[in-house]
Amino acid sequence: MKSKKIYLVRHGQTDYNLKKIVQGSGIDAPLNETGRMQAEQFYKTFQHVSFDKIYTSTLQRSIQSVERFIQKGIPHEALSGLNEINWGTREGMEITPEEDAYYHQVIAEWQAGNTALRIEGGESPEDVFERQKEALEHILSHDNEETILICMHGRAMRVFLCQMLNYPLQCMDLFAHSNLCMYKLVYTGNMFSLHTFNDIRHLNGYCSQL
């Protein structure tokens, strides 16, 4: 299996992000004005990269975040395995002190190693890990795709990074993220290495020379 460069990004800002409303796989929110601006800044910085393929989740906020690359004619595939975690009964709810306490209780359980715990009506990190396995195998199976752009979601991205880097799931919160941040990884054919961590320089006028 050939080596690959993977540019892994989180989607741009939505109004749900701005208003601190829970959005998971059951909320298909579009980018807001700030999110569209972030997507444009990312495109301007990395438009010179010769991506062989773009993978996104099936949710519009991830597709819109890399739409300018797709418009260039770069092959694109949306995979449901890359969708955000399902936050169950909390989706679409504004974070209140009560809901925030429940959220932090669940996160603490996951950090303690109880990664099979499902949020009420939703998924566990292990559920997400299992559906991502098939997506990752599919992505890696295409030897002709050497430089890849993947756009997905915050919690799902943390799980995905654990999967690629062989970290225990309880360590997923080590991977910080913000809207339209980027992680860059290299796959050697049998293992991944992390080269860029939560990079947002492209949002601050930095022009990449990569």
C-alpha atoms as a printed R data frame, in Angstrom:
    type eleno elety resid chain resno       x      y       z
1   ATOM     1    CA   MET     A     1   0.000  0.000   0.000
2   ATOM     2    CA   LYS     A     2   1.429  3.359  -1.058
3   ATOM     3    CA   SER     A     3   2.174  6.253   1.269
4   ATOM     4    CA   LYS     A     4  -0.360  9.067   1.556
5   ATOM     5    CA   LYS     A     5  -0.505 12.648   2.750
6   ATOM     6    CA   ILE     A     6  -3.757 13.388   4.546
7   ATOM     7    CA   TYR     A     7  -5.038 16.891   5.243
8   ATOM     8    CA   LEU     A     8  -7.744 16.426   7.884
9   ATOM     9    CA   VAL     A     9  -9.958 19.429   8.648
10  ATOM    10    CA   ARG     A    10 -12.974 20.203  10.755
11  ATOM    11    CA   HIS     A    11 -15.875 22.015   9.088
12  ATOM    12    CA   GLY     A    12 -16.287 25.789   9.323
13  ATOM    13    CA   GLN     A    13 -18.524 27.606  11.761
14  ATOM    14    CA   THR     A    14 -22.313 27.193  11.768
15  ATOM    15    CA   ASP     A    15 -24.904 29.184  13.698
16  ATOM    16    CA   TYR     A    16 -25.210 26.177  16.002
17  ATOM    17    CA   ASN     A    17 -21.510 26.526  16.873
18  ATOM    18    CA   LEU     A    18 -21.931 30.262  17.373
19  ATOM    19    CA   LYS     A    19 -24.961 29.882  19.643
20  ATOM    20    CA   LYS     A    20 -23.520 26.863  21.524
21  ATOM    21    CA   ILE     A    21 -26.334 24.572  20.421
22  ATOM    22    CA   VAL     A    22 -25.545 20.877  20.259
23  ATOM    23    CA   GLN     A    23 -25.248 19.574  16.701
24  ATOM    24    CA   GLY     A    24 -24.354 16.013  15.842
25  ATOM    25    CA   SER     A    25 -25.099 13.663  12.986
26  ATOM    26    CA   GLY     A    26 -28.806 14.441  13.276
27  ATOM    27    CA   ILE     A    27 -28.350 18.186  12.677
28  ATOM    28    CA   ASP     A    28 -27.551 19.110   9.068
29  ATOM    29    CA   ALA     A    29 -26.738 22.794   9.566
30  ATOM    30    CA   PRO     A    30 -25.128 24.918   6.823
31  ATOM    31    CA   LEU     A    31 -22.109 27.145   7.296
32  ATOM    32    CA   ASN     A    32 -22.804 30.678   8.449
33  ATOM    33    CA   GLU     A    33 -21.064 33.764   7.072
34  ATOM    34    CA   THR     A    34 -18.017 33.240   9.281
35  ATOM    35    CA   GLY     A    35 -17.844 29.582   8.261
36  ATOM    36    CA   ARG     A    36 -17.954 30.494   4.575
37  ATOM    37    CA   MET     A    37 -15.168 33.008   5.143
38  ATOM    38    CA   GLN     A    38 -13.096 30.347   6.924
39  ATOM    39    CA   ALA     A    39 -13.657 27.954   4.015
40  ATOM    40    CA   GLU     A    40 -12.509 30.619   1.566
41  ATOM    41    CA   GLN     A    41  -9.370 31.346   3.596
42  ATOM    42    CA   PHE     A    42  -8.549 27.643   3.730
43  ATOM    43    CA   TYR     A    43  -9.041 27.366  -0.023
44  ATOM    44    CA   LYS     A    44  -6.827 30.370  -0.769
45  ATOM    45    CA   THR     A    45  -4.045 28.907   1.365
46  ATOM    46    CA   PHE     A    46  -4.150 25.350   0.051
47  ATOM    47    CA   GLN     A    47  -5.458 25.730  -3.502
48  ATOM    48    CA   HIS     A    48  -1.983 24.924  -4.823
49  ATOM    49    CA   VAL     A    49  -2.010 21.439  -3.269
50  ATOM    50    CA   SER     A    50  -2.696 18.742  -5.865
51  ATOM    51    CA   PHE     A    51  -5.331 16.756  -4.019
52  ATOM    52    CA   ASP     A    52  -6.166 13.433  -5.663
53  ATOM    53    CA   LYS     A    53  -9.422 12.963  -3.749
54  ATOM    54    CA   ILE     A    54 -11.705 14.720  -1.285
55  ATOM    55    CA   TYR     A    55 -13.637 12.806   1.358
56  ATOM    56    CA   THR     A    56 -16.319 14.387   3.528
57  ATOM    57    CA   SER     A    57 -19.128 13.314   5.768
58  ATOM    58    CA   THR     A    58 -22.605 13.342   4.260
59  ATOM    59    CA   LEU     A    59 -23.521 16.510   6.196
60  ATOM    60    CA   GLN     A    60 -23.652 19.783   4.295
61  ATOM    61    CA   ARG     A    61 -21.409 21.750   6.652
62  ATOM    62    CA   SER     A    62 -18.473 19.466   5.839
63  ATOM    63    CA   ILE     A    63 -19.152 19.518   2.091
64  ATOM    64    CA   GLN     A    64 -19.554 23.300   2.017
65  ATOM    65    CA   SER     A    65 -16.234 23.730   3.831
66  ATOM    66    CA   VAL     A    66 -14.301 22.207   0.904
67  ATOM    67    CA   GLU     A    67 -16.743 23.112  -1.876
68  ATOM    68    CA   ARG     A    68 -14.250 25.347  -3.687
69  ATOM    69    CA   PHE     A    69 -11.904 22.371  -4.099
70  ATOM    70    CA   ILE     A    70 -14.773 20.202  -5.339
71  ATOM    71    CA   GLN     A    71 -15.682 22.902  -7.875
72  ATOM    72    CA   LYS     A    72 -12.176 22.562  -9.328
73  ATOM    73    CA   GLY     A    73 -13.127 19.057 -10.413
74  ATOM    74    CA   ILE     A    74 -11.267 17.132  -7.718
75  ATOM    75    CA   PRO     A    75 -13.073 13.790  -7.193
76  ATOM    76    CA   HIS     A    76 -15.272 13.854  -4.089
77  ATOM    77    CA   GLU     A    77 -16.915 11.138  -2.044
78  ATOM    78    CA   ALA     A    78 -19.209 11.601   0.959
79  ATOM    79    CA   LEU     A    79 -18.993  8.798   3.530
80  ATOM    80    CA   SER     A    80 -21.539  8.385   6.324
81  ATOM    81    CA   GLY     A    81 -18.792  6.759   8.401
82  ATOM    82    CA   LEU     A    82 -17.223 10.226   8.741
83  ATOM    83    CA   ASN     A    83 -20.393 11.803  10.162
84  ATOM    84    CA   GLU     A    84 -20.357 13.473  13.558
85  ATOM    85    CA   ILE     A    85 -21.217 11.473  16.661
86  ATOM    86    CA   ASN     A    86 -24.951 11.266  17.302
87  ATOM    87    CA   TRP     A    87 -25.582 13.300  20.448
88  ATOM    88    CA   GLY     A    88 -29.038 11.745  20.859
89  ATOM    89    CA   THR     A    89 -31.610 13.665  22.888
90  ATOM    90    CA   ARG     A    90 -29.189 16.588  23.295
91  ATOM    91    CA   GLU     A    91 -29.086 17.474  19.607
92  ATOM    92    CA   GLY     A    92 -30.582 20.858  18.816
93  ATOM    93    CA   MET     A    93 -30.557 21.903  22.478
94  ATOM    94    CA   GLU     A    94 -28.898 25.028  23.766
95  ATOM    95    CA   ILE     A    95 -26.260 24.324  26.386
96  ATOM    96    CA   THR     A    96 -27.699 25.173  29.803
97  ATOM    97    CA   PRO     A    97 -25.927 24.649  33.150
98  ATOM    98    CA   GLU     A    98 -27.934 21.425  33.588
99  ATOM    99    CA   GLU     A    99 -27.156 20.085  30.128
100 ATOM   100    CA   ASP     A   100 -23.547 21.209  30.463
101 ATOM   101    CA   ALA     A   101 -23.250 19.198  33.690
102 ATOM   102    CA   TYR     A   102 -24.604 16.086  31.963
103 ATOM   103    CA   TYR     A   103 -22.263 16.613  29.004
104 ATOM   104    CA   HIS     A   104 -19.222 16.945  31.258
105 ATOM   105    CA   GLN     A   105 -20.284 13.869  33.210
106 ATOM   106    CA   VAL     A   106 -20.362 11.832  29.987
107 ATOM   107    CA   ILE     A   107 -17.006 13.243  28.842
108 ATOM   108    CA   ALA     A   108 -15.478 12.386  32.230
109 ATOM   109    CA   GLU     A   109 -16.740  8.812  31.868
110 ATOM   110    CA   TRP     A   110 -15.152  8.571  28.431
111 ATOM   111    CA   GLN     A   111 -11.877  9.995  29.732
112 ATOM   112    CA   ALA     A   112 -11.950  7.408  32.525
113 ATOM   113    CA   GLY     A   113 -12.098  4.653  29.911
114 ATOM   114    CA   ASN     A   114 -15.855  4.000  29.689
115 ATOM   115    CA   THR     A   115 -15.876  4.658  25.935
116 ATOM   116    CA   ALA     A   116 -18.761  2.224  25.375
117 ATOM   117    CA   LEU     A   117 -21.075  4.617  27.232
118 ATOM   118    CA   ARG     A   118 -23.693  6.054  24.896
119 ATOM   119    CA   ILE     A   119 -25.065  9.503  25.434
120 ATOM   120    CA   GLU     A   120 -28.825  9.229  25.944
121 ATOM   121    CA   GLY     A   121 -30.421  8.283  22.618
122 ATOM   122    CA   GLY     A   122 -27.125  8.598  20.778
123 ATOM   123    CA   GLU     A   123 -23.764  6.985  20.114
124 ATOM   124    CA   SER     A   124 -20.699  6.087  22.117
125 ATOM   125    CA   PRO     A   125 -17.120  6.733  20.954
126 ATOM   126    CA   GLU     A   126 -16.831  3.007  20.312
127 ATOM   127    CA   ASP     A   127 -19.870  3.147  18.022
128 ATOM   128    CA   VAL     A   128 -18.225  5.947  16.064
129 ATOM   129    CA   PHE     A   129 -14.897  4.090  15.991
130 ATOM   130    CA   GLU     A   130 -16.540  1.014  14.461
131 ATOM   131    CA   ARG     A   131 -18.270  2.896  11.650
132 ATOM   132    CA   GLN     A   132 -15.095  4.863  10.960
133 ATOM   133    CA   LYS     A   133 -13.077  1.662  10.529
134 ATOM   134    CA   GLU     A   134 -14.882  0.840   7.305
135 ATOM   135    CA   ALA     A   135 -14.477  4.422   6.043
136 ATOM   136    CA   LEU     A   136 -10.742  4.425   6.781
137 ATOM   137    CA   GLU     A   137 -10.219  1.065   5.105
138 ATOM   138    CA   HIS     A   138 -12.048  2.395   2.058
139 ATOM   139    CA   ILE     A   139  -9.896  5.532   1.938
140 ATOM   140    CA   LEU     A   140  -6.644  3.600   2.297
141 ATOM   141    CA   SER     A   141  -7.614  1.023  -0.330
142 ATOM   142    CA   HIS     A   142  -7.100  3.444  -3.226
143 ATOM   143    CA   ASP     A   143  -3.378  3.357  -4.010
144 ATOM   144    CA   ASN     A   144  -3.716  6.028  -6.702
145 ATOM   145    CA   GLU     A   145  -4.876  8.615  -4.138
146 ATOM   146    CA   GLU     A   146  -1.656  9.904  -2.624
147 ATOM   147    CA   THR     A   147  -2.734 13.352  -1.396
148 ATOM   148    CA   ILE     A   148  -6.117 13.424   0.301
149 ATOM   149    CA   LEU     A   149  -8.329 16.105   1.839
150 ATOM   150    CA   ILE     A   150 -10.801 14.920   4.494
151 ATOM   151    CA   CYS     A   151 -13.400 17.207   6.080
152 ATOM   152    CA   MET     A   152 -15.430 16.041   9.059
153 ATOM   153    CA   HIS     A   153 -16.522 17.007  12.584
154 ATOM   154    CA   GLY     A   154 -14.999 17.763  15.981
155 ATOM   155    CA   ARG     A   155 -15.817 14.758  18.169
156 ATOM   156    CA   ALA     A   156 -15.706 12.362  15.227
157 ATOM   157    CA   MET     A   157 -12.315 13.773  14.230
158 ATOM   158    CA   ARG     A   158 -10.962 13.089  17.713
159 ATOM   159    CA   VAL     A   159 -12.082  9.469  17.419
160 ATOM   160    CA   PHE     A   160 -10.632  9.256  13.897
161 ATOM   161    CA   LEU     A   161  -7.246 10.553  15.056
162 ATOM   162    CA   CYS     A   162  -7.192  7.947  17.837
163 ATOM   163    CA   GLN     A   163  -7.942  5.300  15.253
164 ATOM   164    CA   MET     A   164  -5.209  6.398  12.857
165 ATOM   165    CA   LEU     A   165  -2.550  7.008  15.510
166 ATOM   166    CA   ASN     A   166  -3.449  3.951  17.603
167 ATOM   167    CA   TYR     A   167  -4.301  5.981  20.711
168 ATOM   168    CA   PRO     A   168  -6.733  4.632  23.319
169 ATOM   169    CA   LEU     A   169 -10.143  6.224  22.814
170 ATOM   170    CA   GLN     A   170 -10.092  7.634  26.326
171 ATOM   171    CA   CYS     A   171  -7.272  9.937  25.145
172 ATOM   172    CA   MET     A   172  -9.324 11.529  22.350
173 ATOM   173    CA   ASP     A   173  -9.650 14.889  24.107
174 ATOM   174    CA   LEU     A   174  -5.904 15.360  23.712
175 ATOM   175    CA   PHE     A   175  -6.731 16.344  20.148
176 ATOM   176    CA   ALA     A   176  -7.902 19.950  20.327
177 ATOM   177    CA   HIS     A   177  -9.989 21.384  17.525
178 ATOM   178    CA   SER     A   178 -11.648 24.566  16.340
179 ATOM   179    CA   ASN     A   179 -13.671 25.439  13.261
180 ATOM   180    CA   LEU     A   180 -11.685 24.869  10.066
181 ATOM   181    CA   CYS     A   181  -8.598 23.694  11.927
182 ATOM   182    CA   MET     A   182  -6.252 21.264  10.167
183 ATOM   183    CA   TYR     A   183  -4.309 18.173  11.130
184 ATOM   184    CA   LYS     A   184  -1.786 16.851   8.627
185 ATOM   185    CA   LEU     A   185  -0.781 13.193   8.701
186 ATOM   186    CA   VAL     A   186   1.450 10.951   6.626
187 ATOM   187    CA   TYR     A   187   0.618  7.300   6.081
188 ATOM   188    CA   THR     A   188   3.665  5.165   5.277
189 ATOM   189    CA   GLY     A   189   1.750  2.084   4.171
190 ATOM   190    CA   ASN     A   190   1.538  0.542   7.633
191 ATOM   191    CA   MET     A   191   1.381  3.416  10.113
192 ATOM   192    CA   PHE     A   192   0.403  7.071  10.479
193 ATOM   193    CA   SER     A   193   2.545  9.932  11.749
194 ATOM   194    CA   LEU     A   194   1.218 13.325  12.808
195 ATOM   195    CA   HIS     A   195   2.928 16.342  11.233
196 ATOM   196    CA   THR     A   196   0.553 19.248  11.957
197 ATOM   197    CA   PHE     A   197  -1.637 19.666  15.058
198 ATOM   198    CA   ASN     A   198  -4.796 21.808  15.175
199 ATOM   199    CA   ASP     A   199  -3.332 24.313  12.716
200 ATOM   200    CA   ILE     A   200  -5.350 27.508  12.137
201 ATOM   201    CA   ARG     A   201  -2.613 29.696  10.665
202 ATOM   202    CA   HIS     A   202  -4.496 29.748   7.353
203 ATOM   203    CA   LEU     A   203  -7.304 31.627   9.135
204 ATOM   204    CA   ASN     A   204  -4.888 34.361  10.179
205 ATOM   205    CA   GLY     A   205  -3.473 35.284   6.774
206 ATOM   206    CA   TYR     A   206  -0.680 32.711   6.798
207 ATOM   207    CA   CYS     A   207   0.187 31.503   3.305
208 ATOM   208    CA   SER     A   208   1.336 27.889   3.270
209 ATOM   209    CA   GLN     A   209   4.480 26.961   1.364
210 ATOM   210    CA   LEU     A   210   3.758 23.216   1.614
